[in-house]
Amino acid sequence: MAEPTVTPSDEKIRIVRERLPLYGPNPSVELVQQLMAEAEADIQRARAHELNL
């Protein structure tokens, strides 16, 4: 059986879900948007690092 493909969007959501509990039970929309942007930047940095290896 093939492994499911993880899309960049899936990875971004996973990162945000890991970080959200750090900010309490009711995060603001702005905070979630900020975390999404940070997750996107983290993913792009990781990709750039992989390309440079």
C-alpha distance matrix in Angstrom:
0.0 3.8 6.6 9.1 12.1 15.2 18.3 21.8 22.8 20.1 21.3 24.9 24.5 22.9 25.9 28.4 27.2 27.7 31.2 32.5 33.5 35.8 38.0 38.6 37.6 39.0 38.2 40.0 38.4 39.9 38.2 34.7 35.4 36.6 33.5 31.3 33.5 33.3 29.5 29.4 31.9 29.9 26.7 28.9 30.6 27.3 26.3 29.8 29.6 26.4 28.1 31.1 29.5
3.8 0.0 3.8 6.3 8.7 12.0 15.0 18.4 19.7 17.3 18.4 22.0 22.0 20.6 23.4 26.0 25.2 25.7 29.0 30.5 31.8 34.0 36.0 37.0 36.2 37.3 36.2 37.8 36.0 37.3 35.7 32.3 32.7 33.8 30.8 28.4 30.3 30.2 26.5 26.1 28.5 26.7 23.4 25.4 27.2 24.0 22.7 26.2 26.3 23.0 24.5 27.7 26.3
6.6 3.8 0.0 3.8 6.3 8.9 12.3 15.5 16.9 14.2 14.9 18.6 18.6 17.0 19.7 22.5 21.7 22.0 25.3 26.9 28.2 30.3 32.4 33.5 32.8 34.0 32.8 34.5 32.9 34.0 32.3 28.9 29.5 30.4 27.3 25.1 27.1 26.8 23.0 22.9 25.3 23.2 20.1 22.4 24.1 20.9 20.0 23.6 23.5 20.5 22.4 25.5 24.1
9.1 6.3 3.8 0.0 3.8 6.4 9.4 12.9 13.7 11.1 12.5 16.0 15.7 14.7 17.7 20.0 19.3 20.2 23.3 24.6 26.2 28.4 30.2 31.2 30.4 31.3 30.0 31.5 29.7 31.0 29.5 26.0 26.4 27.7 24.7 22.3 24.5 24.6 20.8 20.6 23.3 21.7 18.5 20.9 23.0 20.1 19.2 22.9 23.3 20.7 22.5 25.7 24.9
12.1 8.7 6.3 3.8 0.0 3.8 6.2 9.8 11.1 9.3 10.5 13.8 14.3 13.8 16.3 18.7 18.7 19.7 22.4 23.9 25.9 27.8 29.4 30.8 30.2 30.8 29.1 30.3 28.2 29.2 27.8 24.4 24.4 25.5 22.8 20.1 21.9 22.1 18.4 17.7 20.4 19.1 15.6 17.6 20.0 17.4 16.0 19.7 20.5 17.9 19.4 22.8 22.4
15.2 12.0 8.9 6.4 3.8 0.0 3.8 6.7 8.1 6.0 6.7 10.1 10.8 10.3 12.6 15.0 15.3 16.2 18.8 20.3 22.6 24.3 25.8 27.4 27.0 27.5 25.7 26.9 24.9 25.7 24.2 20.9 20.9 21.9 19.1 16.5 18.3 18.4 14.7 14.3 17.0 15.6 12.3 14.7 17.1 14.6 13.8 17.5 18.4 16.3 18.1 21.4 21.2
18.3 15.0 12.3 9.4 6.2 3.8 0.0 3.8 5.3 5.1 6.3 8.6 9.9 10.7 12.5 14.4 15.4 16.8 18.8 20.1 22.8 24.4 25.4 27.2 26.9 26.8 24.7 25.3 23.0 23.6 22.6 19.3 18.7 19.8 17.5 14.5 15.9 16.6 13.2 11.9 15.0 14.3 10.9 12.8 15.8 14.1 12.8 16.3 17.9 16.2 17.5 20.9 21.4
21.8 18.4 15.5 12.9 9.8 6.7 3.8 0.0 3.8 5.4 5.0 6.1 8.6 9.8 10.5 12.3 14.2 15.4 16.7 18.2 21.3 22.3 23.2 25.4 25.5 25.2 22.7 23.1 20.8 20.9 19.9 16.8 15.9 16.6 14.5 11.4 12.4 13.1 9.8 8.2 11.2 10.9 7.6 9.4 12.5 11.4 10.5 13.8 15.6 14.6 15.9 19.0 20.0
22.8 19.7 16.9 13.7 11.1 8.1 5.3 3.8 0.0 3.8 5.4 5.0 6.2 8.6 9.9 10.6 12.3 14.3 15.5 16.3 19.5 20.9 21.4 23.2 22.9 22.4 20.0 20.3 17.8 18.4 17.6 14.3 13.5 15.0 13.0 9.7 11.5 12.9 9.7 8.6 12.3 12.4 9.9 11.9 15.1 14.4 13.9 17.0 18.9 18.3 19.6 22.6 23.6
20.1 17.3 14.2 11.1 9.3 6.0 5.1 5.4 3.8 0.0 3.8 5.5 5.2 6.2 8.7 10.0 10.5 12.4 14.5 15.4 18.0 19.9 20.8 22.3 21.8 21.9 20.0 21.0 19.0 20.0 18.6 15.2 15.4 16.7 14.0 11.3 13.8 14.4 10.8 10.9 14.3 13.5 11.0 13.8 16.4 15.0 15.0 18.4 19.6 18.6 20.5 23.5 23.9
21.3 18.4 14.9 12.5 10.5 6.7 6.3 5.0 5.4 3.8 0.0 3.8 5.4 5.0 6.3 8.7 9.9 10.7 12.6 14.4 17.0 18.2 19.6 21.6 21.7 22.1 19.8 21.0 19.4 19.7 17.9 14.9 15.1 15.5 12.5 10.4 12.4 12.1 8.3 8.8 11.7 10.2 7.8 11.2 13.2 11.6 12.1 15.6 16.3 15.7 17.9 20.5 20.9
24.9 22.0 18.6 16.0 13.8 10.1 8.6 6.1 5.0 5.5 3.8 0.0 3.8 5.4 5.2 6.3 8.6 10.0 10.8 12.2 15.4 16.4 17.2 19.4 19.6 19.5 16.9 17.7 15.9 16.0 14.4 11.4 11.3 11.8 9.0 6.6 8.8 9.0 5.4 6.2 9.5 8.8 7.5 10.5 12.7 12.2 13.0 15.9 17.1 17.2 19.2 21.5 22.4
24.5 22.0 18.6 15.7 14.3 10.8 9.9 8.6 6.2 5.2 5.4 3.8 0.0 3.8 5.5 5.1 6.1 8.6 10.0 10.4 13.3 15.1 15.8 17.3 17.0 17.0 14.9 16.1 14.5 15.5 13.8 10.3 11.2 12.5 9.5 7.6 10.8 11.2 8.1 9.6 12.9 12.2 11.2 14.3 16.4 15.6 16.6 19.7 20.6 20.5 22.7 25.1 25.8
22.9 20.6 17.0 14.7 13.8 10.3 10.7 9.8 8.6 6.2 5.0 5.4 3.8 0.0 3.8 5.5 5.2 6.3 8.8 10.2 12.3 14.1 15.7 17.2 17.1 18.0 16.2 18.0 17.1 18.0 15.6 12.6 14.1 14.6 11.1 10.1 13.1 12.4 9.0 11.2 13.9 12.1 11.2 14.8 16.3 14.8 16.3 19.5 19.7 19.5 22.1 24.3 24.4
25.9 23.4 19.7 17.7 16.3 12.6 12.5 10.5 9.9 8.7 6.3 5.2 5.5 3.8 0.0 3.8 5.5 5.2 6.4 8.8 11.3 12.1 13.7 16.0 16.7 17.4 15.1 16.9 16.2 16.3 13.6 11.2 12.5 12.1 8.4 8.3 10.7 9.2 6.1 9.2 11.2 9.1 9.3 12.9 13.8 12.8 14.9 17.6 17.7 18.2 20.9 22.6 23.0
28.4 26.0 22.5 20.0 18.7 15.0 14.4 12.3 10.6 10.0 8.7 6.3 5.1 5.5 3.8 0.0 3.8 5.4 5.1 5.9 9.2 10.3 11.0 13.1 13.7 13.9 11.5 13.1 12.5 12.9 10.2 7.6 9.5 9.6 6.0 6.3 9.5 8.7 6.7 9.8 12.1 11.0 11.7 14.9 16.0 15.7 17.7 20.2 20.7 21.4 23.9 25.6 26.3
27.2 25.2 21.7 19.3 18.7 15.3 15.4 14.2 12.3 10.5 9.9 8.6 6.1 5.2 5.5 3.8 0.0 3.8 5.5 5.4 7.5 9.8 11.0 12.1 12.0 13.0 11.5 14.0 13.8 15.0 12.3 9.6 12.3 12.8 9.4 9.8 13.3 12.5 10.3 13.3 15.7 14.2 14.6 18.0 19.1 18.3 20.3 23.0 23.2 23.5 26.3 28.1 28.4
27.7 25.7 22.0 20.2 19.7 16.2 16.8 15.4 14.3 12.4 10.7 10.0 8.6 6.3 5.2 5.4 3.8 0.0 3.8 5.9 6.9 8.3 10.7 12.2 13.1 14.7 13.2 16.0 16.4 17.0 13.7 11.8 14.4 14.0 10.3 11.5 14.3 12.5 10.5 13.9 15.6 13.4 14.2 17.8 18.1 17.0 19.6 22.2 21.8 22.3 25.3 26.8 26.7
31.2 29.0 25.3 23.3 22.4 18.8 18.8 16.7 15.5 14.5 12.6 10.8 10.0 8.8 6.4 5.1 5.5 3.8 0.0 3.8 5.7 5.7 7.6 10.1 11.7 12.9 10.9 13.4 14.2 14.2 10.7 9.6 12.3 11.2 7.7 10.1 12.5 10.5 9.6 13.3 14.4 12.7 14.4 17.6 17.7 17.4 20.1 22.2 22.0 23.1 26.0 27.1 27.4
32.5 30.5 26.9 24.6 23.9 20.3 20.1 18.2 16.3 15.4 14.4 12.2 10.4 10.2 8.8 5.9 5.4 5.9 3.8 0.0 3.8 5.3 5.6 7.3 8.3 9.2 7.4 10.4 11.5 12.3 8.9 7.8 11.2 11.0 8.1 10.4 13.3 12.2 11.6 15.0 16.6 15.6 17.0 20.1 20.6 20.6 23.0 25.2 25.3 26.4 29.1 30.4 30.9
33.5 31.8 28.2 26.2 25.9 22.6 22.8 21.3 19.5 18.0 17.0 15.4 13.3 12.3 11.3 9.2 7.5 6.9 5.7 3.8 0.0 3.8 5.4 5.6 6.9 9.3 8.9 12.5 14.4 15.3 11.9 11.3 14.9 14.5 11.7 14.2 17.0 15.6 14.9 18.5 19.9 18.4 20.0 23.2 23.4 23.0 25.7 27.9 27.6 28.6 31.5 32.7 32.9
35.8 34.0 30.3 28.4 27.8 24.3 24.4 22.3 20.9 19.9 18.2 16.4 15.1 14.1 12.1 10.3 9.8 8.3 5.7 5.3 3.8 0.0 3.8 5.9 8.8 10.8 9.6 12.8 15.0 15.1 11.4 11.8 15.0 13.7 11.3 14.4 16.6 14.6 14.7 18.3 19.0 17.5 19.8 22.7 22.4 22.3 25.4 27.2 26.7 28.1 31.0 31.8 32.1
38.0 36.0 32.4 30.2 29.4 25.8 25.4 23.2 21.4 20.8 19.6 17.2 15.8 15.7 13.7 11.0 11.0 10.7 7.6 5.6 5.4 3.8 0.0 3.8 7.0 7.8 6.4 9.4 12.1 12.2 8.7 9.9 13.2 12.1 10.6 13.9 15.9 14.6 15.3 18.7 19.5 18.7 21.0 23.7 23.7 24.1 26.9 28.6 28.5 30.1 32.8 33.6 34.3
38.6 37.0 33.5 31.2 30.8 27.4 27.2 25.4 23.2 22.3 21.6 19.4 17.3 17.2 16.0 13.1 12.1 12.2 10.1 7.3 5.6 5.9 3.8 0.0 3.8 5.8 6.4 10.0 13.0 14.0 11.1 11.8 15.4 15.1 13.6 16.5 19.0 18.0 18.3 21.6 22.8 22.0 24.0 26.8 27.0 27.2 30.0 31.9 31.8 33.1 35.9 36.9 37.4
37.6 36.2 32.8 30.4 30.2 27.0 26.9 25.5 22.9 21.8 21.7 19.6 17.0 17.1 16.7 13.7 12.0 13.1 11.7 8.3 6.9 8.8 7.0 3.8 0.0 3.8 6.3 9.8 12.5 14.5 12.2 12.1 15.9 16.4 14.9 17.2 20.1 19.7 19.5 22.6 24.4 23.7 25.2 28.1 28.8 28.8 31.2 33.4 33.6 34.6 37.3 38.7 39.1
39.0 37.3 34.0 31.3 30.8 27.5 26.8 25.2 22.4 21.9 22.1 19.5 17.0 18.0 17.4 13.9 13.0 14.7 12.9 9.2 9.3 10.8 7.8 5.8 3.8 0.0 3.8 6.5 9.4 11.6 10.0 10.2 13.7 14.7 14.0 16.0 18.7 18.9 19.2 21.9 23.7 23.7 25.1 27.8 28.7 29.2 31.3 33.4 33.9 35.1 37.5 38.9 39.7
38.2 36.2 32.8 30.0 29.1 25.7 24.7 22.7 20.0 20.0 19.8 16.9 14.9 16.2 15.1 11.5 11.5 13.2 10.9 7.4 8.9 9.6 6.4 6.4 6.3 3.8 0.0 3.8 6.6 8.2 6.2 6.8 10.2 10.9 10.5 12.7 15.1 15.4 16.0 18.6 20.2 20.4 22.1 24.5 25.4 26.1 28.3 30.1 30.8 32.2 34.4 35.8 36.8
40.0 37.8 34.5 31.5 30.3 26.9 25.3 23.1 20.3 21.0 21.0 17.7 16.1 18.0 16.9 13.1 14.0 16.0 13.4 10.4 12.5 12.8 9.4 10.0 9.8 6.5 3.8 0.0 3.8 5.3 5.2 6.4 8.7 9.8 10.7 12.5 14.4 15.4 16.5 18.5 20.1 21.0 22.6 24.6 25.8 26.9 28.8 30.4 31.5 33.0 34.9 36.3 37.7
38.4 36.0 32.9 29.7 28.2 24.9 23.0 20.8 17.8 19.0 19.4 15.9 14.5 17.1 16.2 12.5 13.8 16.4 14.2 11.5 14.4 15.0 12.1 13.0 12.5 9.4 6.6 3.8 0.0 3.8 5.4 5.2 6.2 8.6 9.9 10.5 12.4 14.2 15.2 16.5 18.5 19.8 21.0 22.7 24.4 25.6 27.1 28.7 30.2 31.6 33.2 34.8 36.4
39.9 37.3 34.0 31.0 29.2 25.7 23.6 20.9 18.4 20.0 19.7 16.0 15.5 18.0 16.3 12.9 15.0 17.0 14.2 12.3 15.3 15.1 12.2 14.0 14.5 11.6 8.2 5.3 3.8 0.0 3.8 5.5 5.1 6.1 8.6 9.8 10.6 12.3 14.1 15.3 16.6 18.3 19.9 21.2 22.6 24.3 25.8 27.0 28.5 30.3 31.7 33.1 34.9
38.2 35.7 32.3 29.5 27.8 24.2 22.6 19.9 17.6 18.6 17.9 14.4 13.8 15.6 13.6 10.2 12.3 13.7 10.7 8.9 11.9 11.4 8.7 11.1 12.2 10.0 6.2 5.2 5.4 3.8 0.0 3.8 5.4 5.0 6.1 8.6 9.8 10.4 12.1 14.2 15.3 16.2 18.2 19.9 20.9 22.3 24.3 25.6 26.7 28.4 30.3 31.5 33.0
34.7 32.3 28.9 26.0 24.4 20.9 19.3 16.8 14.3 15.2 14.9 11.4 10.3 12.6 11.2 7.6 9.6 11.8 9.6 7.8 11.3 11.8 9.9 11.8 12.1 10.2 6.8 6.4 5.2 5.5 3.8 0.0 3.8 5.4 5.0 6.1 8.6 9.8 10.3 12.3 14.2 15.1 16.3 18.4 19.8 20.8 22.5 24.3 25.5 26.8 28.6 30.2 31.6
35.4 32.7 29.5 26.4 24.4 20.9 18.7 15.9 13.5 15.4 15.1 11.3 11.2 14.1 12.5 9.5 12.3 14.4 12.3 11.2 14.9 15.0 13.2 15.4 15.9 13.7 10.2 8.7 6.2 5.1 5.4 3.8 0.0 3.8 5.4 5.0 6.3 8.6 9.8 10.6 12.5 14.2 15.3 16.7 18.5 20.0 21.2 22.7 24.4 25.8 27.2 28.9 30.6
36.6 33.8 30.4 27.7 25.5 21.9 19.8 16.6 15.0 16.7 15.5 11.8 12.5 14.6 12.1 9.6 12.8 14.0 11.2 11.0 14.5 13.7 12.1 15.1 16.4 14.7 10.9 9.8 8.6 6.1 5.0 5.4 3.8 0.0 3.8 5.4 5.1 6.2 8.6 9.9 10.6 12.3 14.3 15.4 16.5 18.4 20.1 21.1 22.5 24.4 25.9 27.1 28.9
33.5 30.8 27.3 24.7 22.8 19.1 17.5 14.5 13.0 14.0 12.5 9.0 9.5 11.1 8.4 6.0 9.4 10.3 7.7 8.1 11.7 11.3 10.6 13.6 14.9 14.0 10.5 10.7 9.9 8.6 6.1 5.0 5.4 3.8 0.0 3.8 5.4 5.0 6.0 8.5 9.8 10.3 12.1 14.2 15.1 16.2 18.2 19.8 20.8 22.4 24.3 25.6 27.0
31.3 28.4 25.1 22.3 20.1 16.5 14.5 11.4 9.7 11.3 10.4 6.6 7.6 10.1 8.3 6.3 9.8 11.5 10.1 10.4 14.2 14.4 13.9 16.5 17.2 16.0 12.7 12.5 10.5 9.8 8.6 6.1 5.0 5.4 3.8 0.0 3.8 5.5 5.1 6.2 8.7 9.8 10.5 12.4 14.2 15.3 16.6 18.4 19.9 21.1 22.7 24.5 26.0
33.5 30.3 27.1 24.5 21.9 18.3 15.9 12.4 11.5 13.8 12.4 8.8 10.8 13.1 10.7 9.5 13.3 14.3 12.5 13.3 17.0 16.6 15.9 19.0 20.1 18.7 15.1 14.4 12.4 10.6 9.8 8.6 6.3 5.1 5.4 3.8 0.0 3.8 5.4 5.1 6.3 8.7 9.9 10.7 12.4 14.3 15.4 16.6 18.4 20.1 21.2 22.7 24.7
33.3 30.2 26.8 24.6 22.1 18.4 16.6 13.1 12.9 14.4 12.1 9.0 11.2 12.4 9.2 8.7 12.5 12.5 10.5 12.2 15.6 14.6 14.6 18.0 19.7 18.9 15.4 15.4 14.2 12.3 10.4 9.8 8.6 6.2 5.0 5.5 3.8 0.0 3.8 5.4 5.1 6.1 8.6 9.9 10.5 12.3 14.3 15.3 16.4 18.4 20.0 21.1 22.8
29.5 26.5 23.0 20.8 18.4 14.7 13.2 9.8 9.7 10.8 8.3 5.4 8.1 9.0 6.1 6.7 10.3 10.5 9.6 11.6 14.9 14.7 15.3 18.3 19.5 19.2 16.0 16.5 15.2 14.1 12.1 10.3 9.8 8.6 6.0 5.1 5.4 3.8 0.0 3.8 5.4 5.0 6.2 8.6 9.8 10.5 12.3 14.2 15.2 16.5 18.4 20.0 21.3
29.4 26.1 22.9 20.6 17.7 14.3 11.9 8.2 8.6 10.9 8.8 6.2 9.6 11.2 9.2 9.8 13.3 13.9 13.3 15.0 18.5 18.3 18.7 21.6 22.6 21.9 18.6 18.5 16.5 15.3 14.2 12.3 10.6 9.9 8.5 6.2 5.1 5.4 3.8 0.0 3.8 5.4 5.1 6.2 8.7 9.9 10.6 12.3 14.2 15.4 16.7 18.5 20.3
31.9 28.5 25.3 23.3 20.4 17.0 15.0 11.2 12.3 14.3 11.7 9.5 12.9 13.9 11.2 12.1 15.7 15.6 14.4 16.6 19.9 19.0 19.5 22.8 24.4 23.7 20.2 20.1 18.5 16.6 15.3 14.2 12.5 10.6 9.8 8.7 6.3 5.1 5.4 3.8 0.0 3.8 5.4 5.1 6.1 8.6 9.9 10.5 12.2 14.2 15.3 16.5 18.6
29.9 26.7 23.2 21.7 19.1 15.6 14.3 10.9 12.4 13.5 10.2 8.8 12.2 12.1 9.1 11.0 14.2 13.4 12.7 15.6 18.4 17.5 18.7 22.0 23.7 23.7 20.4 21.0 19.8 18.3 16.2 15.1 14.2 12.3 10.3 9.8 8.7 6.1 5.0 5.4 3.8 0.0 3.8 5.5 5.1 6.2 8.6 9.9 10.5 12.3 14.3 15.4 16.7
26.7 23.4 20.1 18.5 15.6 12.3 10.9 7.6 9.9 11.0 7.8 7.5 11.2 11.2 9.3 11.7 14.6 14.2 14.4 17.0 20.0 19.8 21.0 24.0 25.2 25.1 22.1 22.6 21.0 19.9 18.2 16.3 15.3 14.3 12.1 10.5 9.9 8.6 6.2 5.1 5.4 3.8 0.0 3.8 5.5 5.1 6.2 8.6 9.8 10.6 12.4 14.3 15.6
28.9 25.4 22.4 20.9 17.6 14.7 12.8 9.4 11.9 13.8 11.2 10.5 14.3 14.8 12.9 14.9 18.0 17.8 17.6 20.1 23.2 22.7 23.7 26.8 28.1 27.8 24.5 24.6 22.7 21.2 19.9 18.4 16.7 15.4 14.2 12.4 10.7 9.9 8.6 6.2 5.1 5.5 3.8 0.0 3.8 5.4 5.1 6.1 8.5 9.8 10.6 12.4 14.5
30.6 27.2 24.1 23.0 20.0 17.1 15.8 12.5 15.1 16.4 13.2 12.7 16.4 16.3 13.8 16.0 19.1 18.1 17.7 20.6 23.4 22.4 23.7 27.0 28.8 28.7 25.4 25.8 24.4 22.6 20.9 19.8 18.5 16.5 15.1 14.2 12.4 10.5 9.8 8.7 6.1 5.1 5.5 3.8 0.0 3.8 5.4 5.1 6.1 8.6 9.9 10.6 12.6
27.3 24.0 20.9 20.1 17.4 14.6 14.1 11.4 14.4 15.0 11.6 12.2 15.6 14.8 12.8 15.7 18.3 17.0 17.4 20.6 23.0 22.3 24.1 27.2 28.8 29.2 26.1 26.9 25.6 24.3 22.3 20.8 20.0 18.4 16.2 15.3 14.3 12.3 10.5 9.9 8.6 6.2 5.1 5.4 3.8 0.0 3.8 5.5 5.0 6.2 8.7 9.9 10.8
26.3 22.7 20.0 19.2 16.0 13.8 12.8 10.5 13.9 15.0 12.1 13.0 16.6 16.3 14.9 17.7 20.3 19.6 20.1 23.0 25.7 25.4 26.9 30.0 31.2 31.3 28.3 28.8 27.1 25.8 24.3 22.5 21.2 20.1 18.2 16.6 15.4 14.3 12.3 10.6 9.9 8.6 6.2 5.1 5.4 3.8 0.0 3.8 5.4 5.0 6.2 8.7 10.1
29.8 26.2 23.6 22.9 19.7 17.5 16.3 13.8 17.0 18.4 15.6 15.9 19.7 19.5 17.6 20.2 23.0 22.2 22.2 25.2 27.9 27.2 28.6 31.9 33.4 33.4 30.1 30.4 28.7 27.0 25.6 24.3 22.7 21.1 19.8 18.4 16.6 15.3 14.2 12.3 10.5 9.9 8.6 6.1 5.1 5.5 3.8 0.0 3.8 5.4 5.1 6.3 8.9
29.6 26.3 23.5 23.3 20.5 18.4 17.9 15.6 18.9 19.6 16.3 17.1 20.6 19.7 17.7 20.7 23.2 21.8 22.0 25.3 27.6 26.7 28.5 31.8 33.6 33.9 30.8 31.5 30.2 28.5 26.7 25.5 24.4 22.5 20.8 19.9 18.4 16.4 15.2 14.2 12.2 10.5 9.8 8.5 6.1 5.0 5.4 3.8 0.0 3.8 5.4 5.1 6.5
26.4 23.0 20.5 20.7 17.9 16.3 16.2 14.6 18.3 18.6 15.7 17.2 20.5 19.5 18.2 21.4 23.5 22.3 23.1 26.4 28.6 28.1 30.1 33.1 34.6 35.1 32.2 33.0 31.6 30.3 28.4 26.8 25.8 24.4 22.4 21.1 20.1 18.4 16.5 15.4 14.2 12.3 10.6 9.8 8.6 6.2 5.0 5.4 3.8 0.0 3.8 5.4 5.3
28.1 24.5 22.4 22.5 19.4 18.1 17.5 15.9 19.6 20.5 17.9 19.2 22.7 22.1 20.9 23.9 26.3 25.3 26.0 29.1 31.5 31.0 32.8 35.9 37.3 37.5 34.4 34.9 33.2 31.7 30.3 28.6 27.2 25.9 24.3 22.7 21.2 20.0 18.4 16.7 15.3 14.3 12.4 10.6 9.9 8.7 6.2 5.1 5.4 3.8 0.0 3.8 5.6
31.1 27.7 25.5 25.7 22.8 21.4 20.9 19.0 22.6 23.5 20.5 21.5 25.1 24.3 22.6 25.6 28.1 26.8 27.1 30.4 32.7 31.8 33.6 36.9 38.7 38.9 35.8 36.3 34.8 33.1 31.5 30.2 28.9 27.1 25.6 24.5 22.7 21.1 20.0 18.5 16.5 15.4 14.3 12.4 10.6 9.9 8.7 6.3 5.1 5.4 3.8 0.0 3.8
29.5 26.3 24.1 24.9 22.4 21.2 21.4 20.0 23.6 23.9 20.9 22.4 25.8 24.4 23.0 26.3 28.4 26.7 27.4 30.9 32.9 32.1 34.3 37.4 39.1 39.7 36.8 37.7 36.4 34.9 33.0 31.6 30.6 28.9 27.0 26.0 24.7 22.8 21.3 20.3 18.6 16.7 15.6 14.5 12.6 10.8 10.1 8.9 6.5 5.3 5.6 3.8 0.0
